C-alpha cells in the first residue's frame, strides 16, 4: 500500500528505510490513522522522518503523491452550496439584495454548474491571474481574490485545511539541511574542518601529561612519555572560485562564502584565487572584480605544498569546448595550448585533498545546461552541493586523500 509514496519520499531525499516503512504499515493495520488523511500525514511523518531537517522534503513528497485526492464530485457539492447563496445575508439587506438582482440579473446556476464541472475535469494545475480557469486573481468566473461581476468565489480564506494543504504550506523550509548557506552557517561549517584537523593532521610533538602519567603507572612506575598532536590548527587551505558568466546568479552565496572564510582565523594559512569557467595555465589573484592580475598555475604548484587542501567553487557549467579543446578559452586575448581538463587533472594530482562545491542543486546536475561538463568535472574532483549537508560531506572528504 502506498508503495509509490515510499519512492516519492526517497526521491526527495528523505532517508526512509524498509523497517520504518513496515512499521507504518503495521500502524495503519491497527487503525492509528483512522480514515483521515490529516491523521495519516502526521502518523507517517512521525514514523518515517527521523530529523526535522527532512520535514520540508516530506511535505513536498506528500503534496506530490496525494495531490488531487479530493474528488471533483465533492468539490462540486461545495460549489453548489456557494452558488445557492451568492449574496450572503449578513452583507446586504433584503431590499439591497433585490435591487442587486434586478441590476445584475439572476445567475444561471445550472449553466454555471455545467461550466464549473467542465473546468474541474479539464484543469490540471494552479492558475493565477487568468480569465478562464479556476484560480486566484484575474477575471475568471470561478476562483478568489479577483473580480468578475457574475462570478463564484471558490476557496479563499480557509479554516479547515486538508492534509495536502498543510503539506503545501511548507512550514519547515528553514529546517532543511540542504538549504544554501549563509555567512554564519559557513563559519560553523568551517569550524568542523578545524575540529577534524586537530585530531587527524600534524606531527605528534606535544607532551600529553595525563596520558604520560597513566602509561607510566601501567609501566610499574617506569617513565613512559606519550606525545600528542598540538591543539593548533595545521590546516592550510586554497580556495579557487569561479566568477562571472553563469556564476553571476550565485554571486550572493559566493560572496557569503568569501566573507566567512576570510573571517576564519583558525587556519594555518588560507589563499584565494579565481578563474572563469575553467582553470588553464593561469589563475587570477586579484579580488575577483576585474580579473586583471594573473599567476601561472605552475607557479601555484611550486608555491604551495601538496598538503594544502583545495576547495573549488563553481557551477562547472560551460561549453564543452572550454573544457576539452585547445584554445577553448572564451577570452579573445587569451589562448590555452592544452585543454582545461588537463589543467584540472593536474590540480587534482598536485593537491590530493580536494573537493568541488557546486551551487546548482544536485538533483539538476543531470538535466541542467551544463550537465555534460558537470559530469566530466565530477570525475576529476569529488563534487558536493553548496548546502549545509553538502559542505559537511565535503569537509569530511577533505580529511582523506582522493
Order of alpha helices (4+ residues) and beta strands (2+ residues): alpha-alpha-alpha-alpha-alpha-alpha-alpha-beta-beta-beta-alpha-alpha-beta-alpha-beta-beta-alpha-beta-beta-beta-alpha-beta-alpha-alpha-beta-alpha-beta-alpha
